[in-house]
């Protein structure tokens, strides 16, 4: 059975979202509102129009094409009246330089399977596959499950990258159709979790146990965000929870904070709330990894942009975009 859903991006040749070379599919919609969110374009479940100033040549073809008069070129740039805009896409079609774009395209599950199969040779040679991410793939559960089924029927390895905040039923419906799960544990203090992410912690922890019981391959990941999740006590609490409740874990990833999403926020006339936070240094990341190891976790990995402790220079390590 084919279904349809909204996708913001298909990122090819990823090496950060599971084993091997992968194609990551970013679903629209997320139940969480993390203060540090890097994928701001995926939060709203509906499609929206954005404008890239760097690509614009000022032709105003988009303005003329808009049937709702929702666009206006001002000295400061293109103004989008989001109350009038019905996201018909005519502005995108008219723009000669792709400066105007509809963020969030509708795909059928069958068509998306065929699109993703274009990368199958890379999956086969690297033991990679497709990762369902977002946003939150479980937010569009029927669509995502049908996509996973279609991919597995074609012999493609499927990973679910999830925040863990969904109903037990949705999770249990999903698990038979994925090969592994990448699971976020962000904050172990219940009050802080609700404050920082907008949702209760209890469901996230219960779903982590359910996934462990399913025996699916499982990687746990924690974004290390200055002043939010980077406390030693928080990492230690996450590690203890894993040791006591998730015996099937293969690895634990610590993902260093970065500010690469600032331009994304500008597309929506927003300012990234952590734009003035500094990168974390290598010593701190290694210390937090060691804290997790001291609790008994054997395969702890950290990655991301860092500053060197003394030179204050960014190191060229692997970068992970997190939600």
Secondary structure, DSSP 8 states (H G I E B T S, - for coil): ---EEEEEEEEEEESSSSSSSEEEEEES--S---TT-S-GGGSSSS-EEEE-GGG-----HHHHH-TT--EEEETTEEEE-TTT----SHHHHH-TTS-EEEESEEEEHHHHHHHHGGGHHHHHHHT-EEEEEES-GGGGHHHHHHHHHHHHHTT--EEEEE-S-S-HHHHHHHHTT-SEEEEE----SHHHHHHHHSS-SHHHHHHHHHHHHHT-EEEEEEEE-TTTT--HHHHHHHHHHHHHH-TT--EEEEEE---TTHHHHHHTT---TTTT----BHHHHHHHHHHHHHTT-S-EEEES--B-TTT--B---------
